[in-house]
Every structure is written in C-alpha cells, then in structure tokens.
Amino acid sequence: MSCAKQDAMLSAVHGGEPADADCAECAEALADERAFVATIERGLAGVRPMTSIAQAVRARLKPRTVKRYRPRRSAVPFIAAAAAVVAAVIATVVAMRPREEAPPGDIVRESPRAPETREVRPPPPTPAPDLPKPEAPPPETPKPEPGVSEPPRGGMSNPPQPEPRPEPPKTVPEPARAEVAVIVRSGALTVAGRKLPAGAVALPVGGEFRAQGRTRVEFAGGAIHFDANARGRFDAANAISLADGEMFVDVPAAAAPELRLAATVTPIAGPGRFIAVARPDRIAIDEGAAMCGERLLAEDRQYRLGREVAVEKRTLVAPRAKETSVWKADFDRAKAPPNMKVEGVFVAGALRSRRERDNAFCAGRIYVQAEDLKFLVAKPATHLRFRYLMRKSAPILVQSQNVTKSENFQLPIERPVVGEWTTVTLRVMDLRVNPGGQAGLKVEPGDQFSWISWMVGRPGEDVDVTIDDVEILEITR
C-alpha cells in the first residue's frame, strides 16, 4: 500500500489511536505494525518504566510524511534495527541496576544476565598520611548516688565504699618557748619591767634581766651574786651574758656556765669548784681555771678581756662564803706535820709524788695519814681543799679510806690543768666507792676517814704531781 491513507493509518497505530484498513493490503500492513508494537511493549515490560525512551523509540519509528508518492520499502530491516537498539538499551539498564545483597546464610541465586561490559574505573585515591589520633578523654566514672549501692559485677559482691571525709586543716603548733630555771634566794630580778617573785622562776632564754639591789640566785648547781643594777641575760642553760655591773660565780667546775663578757670565758670542767668575780671587760679567778680562746686563765689572777687577753693588777674582790678551817697541813718545813704520816718528796715547800715502780694502779703516789683516826668526819659542809701542779697531762685520783664502811672511796680529776697551780675544793659527801668495792655504798654524815692519797698517771708513765696547802674545812654557802 502506497497511498497516503496507509501512512496516516500507520501513524495512528504508533500514536496509540484507533485505525481501520480499507483494503487487504492495508489490513496486512496494519497487522504487522500492531505485532511489532506489541513485541516492543512486551520487551519494555521487564524493565523500569522509562517514558522518555519509549517516546524516543516511537518517535524514531514514526514514519515521515512524504509529500510525493513513491514505491514503499520493506519494513523488515527497519524492525530488526529497532529490535537491536531496544536490546542494547535493555542490557545497559540491567547492567546499571544496583544488586541487592542477600542476608548472610541465604543462598543467592543469580538470574541469567547479559554479558557484562568492562567498566573503566579511575585509579584509587592516594591515602592520606597517618596522623596521631587525638587521645580520647578517660571515661568519667559515674559516682553512685548517696544511699544507692552499686550492683555486683561478675558475680562478686562489692561492698559500697564510704566516701572519704575531708581532713581537718592541720594546725602547726608554735615552737615551745625556751626557758631557764633559776631560784632567787635574796634580792629580786626584773624582766621587761616585771619584778619576779622569790623562789623558783623561769626566765626566757635571751631575755634581759636587771638586779634590784644585791641579788643571789642559784644557777648551774651553784650560787651567782649580782650587785645592784647589774644587767645581763641567761642565753642558755649553761651561758650567762653580763652587760653591766658585777657578778660573783661560785659553782661546781663540772657544771660551770659559760661567761659571755667582752670575750667568752669557758671554765675547765673538773671535780672542784669554779669561783670568780667578773665585770663586762675583766675577770678575776679565785679557784679553778678557764679558757679564753686558746689562752689559759689561771687562778689568783685578774685578766683584762678584749681583742687581746692580758694579766693586770687585782682590783676585783670575791665575796667568799663562810669558811671554818678544821685541819691544815703545811709542807714549808720540808717535814711531816705533827701526828701525821706522809709519803712523798718534799720540794720547795710542797710535796711531790713518789715514783711507784711496783704499783699496778698508778705511776706516782702521795700518801697522808693521820695518827688520830677522827681527824676527818664527814658532814654535809665538809670539804677537802688543796692546790696541785702538773708538768704533763695525766689523770689524778683522790682516794680515802672510809673506816666506818671499811671501803675505799675516790673522786677522779680527768682533765687537770697543766703548767699552773690550781686549787681544787672537793665535797667529801661526793666521794664514790672504788670500782670493785661493795656496790651501792655512799658516804653518810658521821663516817670517819683515816688517810688520803693522790695517785697520778698509769703504771709505767713518766708523770708526777705536786700538792700544797691541803686543808679540811666547813663551808657554808
């Protein structure tokens, strides 16, 4: 059919409009055209609806309107080309569809599909350099609310921990104020304008005091006298400073305090006493000895103190305690006193120790014995006083026989002064029983003593001691 009516009829079929054929040829062409359209539509039914593609295909298949009549070509090549185009479109659409992933464990059955076209993919991106990962903050542990216990974990029962209580603020105690114990026997002392009562008082260390009139105090086991308006300080339990006035010191040499004057005077410790009178710039020693720096201060001399220590004429007088002489031995006649037995060497009005070659206890010895056994009776105020001189340093042991207790008692002088005459006053009640004797024995009032000896050095040593002015007296302090 080559008429214009046939073209109009085919156009109506492609446009979806009703069309009728007038002749057998037109009816055959109309049937073929409808079968072709049905085939196309069946192929498109399996894919997603793409209206634009279908319209494009229909537009492609729509015959052009020709104004002149010409012989009609066969429609078979045209239909084959259209079918190839449609198949290519369908394959492309199916290949581009995303595949649905089957859940794990299910058997994925793939439906037959058209041959895959190799897809050209761009190269993978270059990975970024590794950077340190920021540390995540530690997870906060939730604090249990008060009264709510935390459930046990892992089958273990954890008792609730009590919340720590805040510690009370610590108070730092103030350091204890250092004080010095003093006993005021007579007169009075004022500290910071306050008058101290008589008796035992506690003076602040380093606090300045002033004597109100002549004042006597007990300190360091002895007596210290201050004249009126004397001013000073107790710097420690064993140190006194004198800033103005005069003071007199009569204390045991073993506990004598340090005297801080224009220069520091340190008494030499020993078994006797240290007796001296001092002003801020000078000191006079009556008994015992002391050191001022490296200078030895001997007794019976007065020294001016300062940058240099010098001996000067005696002007200071010490108010000594009341003394009563009971017995005294004088060796000026180079012979033993009456009613006395003496062992030693008489030298220039004194008595030197005799060498003891067979003695297992000492190198030299002086021995004095009274024919009357009652010449020495112990009382609280009984003292033994003597002077000694040594050329070399060696210990001296003063020993006496206690007839009442039938034991020997002694008192050592461990650090004697060398090269200077030195006076020692010993309290008889302070004698101790010899090592190896009956333990626990003590001298008691009324005990009688028969002899006195001075033992110096150790066996074999070349040492000696010279004594003079041996005296037994009663001292009331």
WOGI-V740320 format. One record per helix or strand. SS is the DSSP state (A for helix, B for strand). FROM is the first residue (numbers start at 0). LEN is the number of residues. If there is no record, write none. Layout:
# WOGI-V740320
ss:SS from:FROM len:LEN
ss:SS from:FROM len:LEN
This chain:
# WOGI-V740320
ss:A from:3 len:11
ss:A from:23 len:21
ss:A from:50 len:11
ss:A from:75 len:21
ss:B from:152 len:1
ss:B from:155 len:1
ss:B from:178 len:13
ss:B from:193 len:2
ss:B from:198 len:6
ss:B from:207 len:12
ss:B from:221 len:5
ss:B from:230 len:6
ss:B from:238 len:6
ss:B from:245 len:7
ss:A from:252 len:3
ss:B from:257 len:3
ss:B from:263 len:4
ss:B from:272 len:7
ss:B from:281 len:6
ss:B from:289 len:3
ss:B from:294 len:3
ss:B from:300 len:4
ss:B from:309 len:3
ss:B from:321 len:8
ss:B from:339 len:4
ss:B from:344 len:3
ss:B from:349 len:3
ss:B from:353 len:2
ss:B from:363 len:7
ss:B from:375 len:2
ss:B from:381 len:9
ss:B from:395 len:7
ss:B from:406 len:7
ss:B from:421 len:6
ss:A from:427 len:3
ss:B from:431 len:2
ss:B from:441 len:1
ss:B from:447 len:9
ss:B from:464 len:12
